[in-house]
Amino acid sequence: MRLSILDSGHGKCVWCTKAHAAVARAAYRDAVKVDAVLSDLETAAIEEPVRAMLRKLTHEHAAHAGDMRAVLAAGVSREQIADARA
């Protein structure tokens, strides 16, 4: 799930949120999941390691090497990390 969606939603930029959400819906081919994450990250039906990564990146706007090692160890792929940081 793209961090840019959550970040733009967090900043309440309607245009940015809609644009990034449209890209995510097309990329993931799962509009229901994208909308659920936008609605409430904590209750969305996503893998817990992905939720933890998105939570950290969205709220702290930073990730360090130790953070990346932890999410990799929790089962998040390098591709998922790159996608979330895009």
C-alpha positions in Angstrom: 0.0 0.0 0.0 1.5 3.3 -1.0 2.6 5.6 1.8 1.8 8.6 -0.3 -1.9 7.7 0.0 -1.8 7.7 3.7 0.4 10.7 3.9 -1.8 12.8 1.6 -4.9 11.6 3.6 -3.2 12.5 6.8 -2.5 16.0 5.5 -6.1 16.2 4.3 -5.2 17.1 0.7 -8.3 15.9 -1.1 -6.7 16.1 -4.6 -3.5 14.2 -3.5 -5.5 11.6 -1.7 -7.7 10.9 -4.6 -4.8 10.8 -7.1 -2.7 8.5 -5.1 -5.7 6.3 -4.2 -6.5 5.9 -7.9 -3.0 4.8 -8.6 -3.0 2.3 -5.7 -6.4 0.9 -6.8 -5.0 0.3 -10.3 -1.8 -1.1 -9.0 -3.3 -3.5 -6.5 -6.5 -4.3 -8.4 -8.2 -4.2 -5.0 -10.2 -1.0 -4.5 -11.9 -2.4 -1.4 -8.6 -2.9 0.4 -7.2 0.5 -0.6 -10.4 2.2 0.6 -10.3 0.2 3.9 -6.7 1.4 4.5 -7.7 4.9 3.8 -10.7 4.7 6.0 -9.0 3.1 9.0 -5.4 1.7 8.9 -5.9 -0.1 12.2 -8.9 -2.1 11.1 -8.1 -2.7 7.4 -7.7 -6.3 6.4 -4.0 -6.1 5.7 -1.0 -8.1 7.0 0.2 -6.9 10.4 3.8 -6.3 9.3 2.6 -4.1 6.5 0.2 -2.3 8.9 3.1 -1.7 11.3 5.3 -0.4 8.5 2.6 2.0 7.2 1.8 3.2 10.7 5.4 4.0 11.4 6.1 5.7 8.0 2.8 7.6 8.1 3.1 8.9 11.7 6.8 9.4 11.9 7.6 10.3 8.3 10.9 8.6 8.7 12.5 5.1 8.6 15.9 4.1 9.6 18.0 1.0 8.8 16.9 -0.6 12.0 13.3 0.0 11.1 13.8 -1.6 7.7 15.5 -4.7 9.3 12.6 -5.1 11.7 9.9 -5.0 9.0 12.0 -7.3 6.8 12.3 -9.8 9.7 8.5 -9.5 10.2 7.9 -10.7 6.7 7.6 -7.5 4.6 9.3 -7.9 1.3 11.8 -5.4 -0.1 9.3 -4.7 -2.9 6.6 -3.8 -0.3 9.0 -1.5 1.5 9.9 0.3 -1.8 6.3 0.6 -2.8 5.3 2.0 0.6 8.0 4.6 0.5 7.2 5.6 -3.1 
